[in-house]
Amino acid sequence: MSQGNHRTNIQVGAEVEVVQKIHQRTGELTRGLVKRILTKSASHPHGIKVQLQSGVVGRVKNVCK
C-alpha cells in the first residue's frame, strides 16, 4: 500500500482507505473506490481529500494495490 499524500498516486476508480473527519481522533479507516478527487493541490500533508462511490468524504491514508 502506498501513501495518499500525493495526488499522482490516486486515480478515480482506485481502491483506497480514507479517514473521515469524525474519525480523525480514532484513526478508523473506511475502504472504498474513489469517485472524485477533491484536493486541487499536488500534495497535502494529511492526505488527499476524496469522495468515495458510497458518498463518504475523507483523506486518503492508503492506496490499495
N, C-alpha and C positions, 0 to 999 in steps of 0.2 A: 504494500500500500504506500502511496506517495502522499506528501503533504498537500493541503488545499490552500496554501498561501499565495500561489501564483496562478493567474488566470489561464496561462498556457497549458496547465495540467488538467483543465476542466473543459469538457465539451458537453453540449446538450445531448441528452440520452445516456450519459455516463452514470454508472452506479457509484454513489458516494455516501459517506456518513457525515451528517451535519449535527451541530449542537444548536438547538433553538434558544432564543433569548431567555425563556423561562427556565431553561435547564443549564444555564451557564455556571451556576454555583456547583451543581452536582456533576456536570460534565456528561450527562446522559446523551447518548448518540442515537440518532434516527437514521435509518438506511433508506435510500430510495434513488429514483432516477431523476436526473436534472431536467427540468422543464425550461427554466430561464436562468440566465446568469445576471444577477442584479448589480454587482460591483462593476463600476466602469474602469477603475484603475487596474494596472497590470499586476499589482500585488497588494496584499493587505496583511498586517502582522497577526491579526486574529482569524484569518481565513476569508476566502472569497464568499460573499453572500449570494445564495442561490435560492430559487423556488423549486421544490420537487414536484413531480407529477401529481402527488397527493395533495398539493396545496401548501405543504409545510415550508416555511421560510427559515433558513438558518445559515450558519457559517460552516464551510467545508473544513472538516478535520482530517478526513482520509478519502483518497480516491481508490476505489476497489478495482483490482485488475481482473 
